[in-house]
Amino acid sequence: MAEPLPTVQDVYLARQRIAGLVRRTPLLDSPWLGQALGVPVRLKLENLQETGSFKLRGAANRVLSLSAEERARGVLAVSTGNHGRAVASLARALGLRAVICVSEATAANKIAAMRQLGAEVVVHGRGYDQAMEHAARLQREQGLTMVEPFDDPLVIAGQGTIGLEMLEDWPELDTAVVPLSGGGLIAGIALALKSADRAIRVIGVSMERAPVMYHSLKAGRPVVLEEESTLADALVGGLGANNRFTFRMVRELVDDAVLVSEEEIAAAMAGAMRQHRLVVEGGGAVGLAAAMRRRLGGAGRRVAIVVSGGNVDAAVLQQVLGT
Ligand SMILES: *Cc1c(COP(=O)(O)O)cnc(C)c1O
């Protein structure tokens, strides 16, 4: 029998649990993208979240739910950077041991940030999947508790708190545009929004380079793709060997999934900087890119776009602004 999926009640419980550790982020009006789409557009600024991405919300909900015994042994995470940084930050705040497994492809600024927070960072393998295998071994050998980046009901519920805040700040929103990789972010947000109003459209955006969830939705089952290098480094990676929650939820709750190119992501990062003085990383900018290129279908009348992270390497940002 299929495992039960998280509910909107879990999202409210998550909000209570994590309130002391996460920021309520602003929903900023964007005349720039409003003009592009011809309707009001607002940006949910998770690039301004503590640790620079929304990953803190889901990870906090998971880590705060650990037993005393699990806390004493410590936590483990596999990450392209932002999830690991969130787990490292929480471990520091709560006085836990944290081991973060990353691949050689992980951005240098993100590794440095995790080490600065006191986490033990283990670099292993060429891609996310190899880092994952290594982590599974450490988990067995050292009794650490794995904090999943997306495929966990507590993590999904934590990300869903973004949806609650969006609804409170803009009850009339009818379309949400959300970066999409493993699907924890969009599943949680869609859960919150659709339990308020089934008719709110939720659109996922991924990069053209190896968009695993996009192709999995088309195929009707999780697929595996070779990783490619992309400006949206936070969106790289598969759905896991045995996806339990996010694929089912995304299939059920997400209305559409669209892709953006590397050039479009770069233009969106530059636009966010020039128009709003906001530092947005590639993975955080895909929704902006889709709006700029009017890639959202019948966009709706009040569009909220989730800007999911801001942890971009200075050299990359400079390059993007130079073009
Ligand atoms: C992890 C991440 C995403 C994707 O979240 P999923 O839950 O894996 O879909 C999007 N943007 C940023 C900045 C991220 O760190």
The ligand as a MOL file (V3000), in Angstrom:
LIG
                    3D

  0  0  0     0  0            999 V3000
M  V30 BEGIN CTAB
M  V30 COUNTS 15 15 0 0 0
M  V30 BEGIN ATOM
M  V30 1 C 16.7550 22.7600 -3.7880 0
M  V30 2 C 16.4490 23.9910 -4.5450 0
M  V30 3 C 15.3750 24.0430 -5.4690 0
M  V30 4 C 14.5370 22.8450 -5.8260 0
M  V30 5 O 13.8170 22.3140 -4.7600 0
M  V30 6 P 13.2040 20.8400 -4.8840 0
M  V30 7 O 12.4750 20.6470 -3.6110 0
M  V30 8 O 14.3550 19.8910 -5.0540 0
M  V30 9 O 12.3230 20.8450 -6.0930 0
M  V30 10 C 15.1190 25.2510 -6.0900 0
M  V30 11 N 15.8780 26.3440 -5.8500 0
M  V30 12 C 16.9000 26.3330 -4.9890 0
M  V30 13 C 17.6790 27.5760 -4.7890 0
M  V30 14 C 17.2250 25.1600 -4.2870 0
M  V30 15 O 18.2480 25.1680 -3.4300 0
M  V30 END ATOM
M  V30 BEGIN BOND
M  V30 1 1 1 2
M  V30 2 1 2 3
M  V30 3 2 2 14
M  V30 4 1 3 4
M  V30 5 2 3 10
M  V30 6 1 4 5
M  V30 7 1 5 6
M  V30 8 2 6 7
M  V30 9 1 6 8
M  V30 10 1 6 9
M  V30 11 1 10 11
M  V30 12 2 11 12
M  V30 13 1 12 13
M  V30 14 1 12 14
M  V30 15 1 14 15
M  V30 END BOND
M  V30 END CTAB
M  END
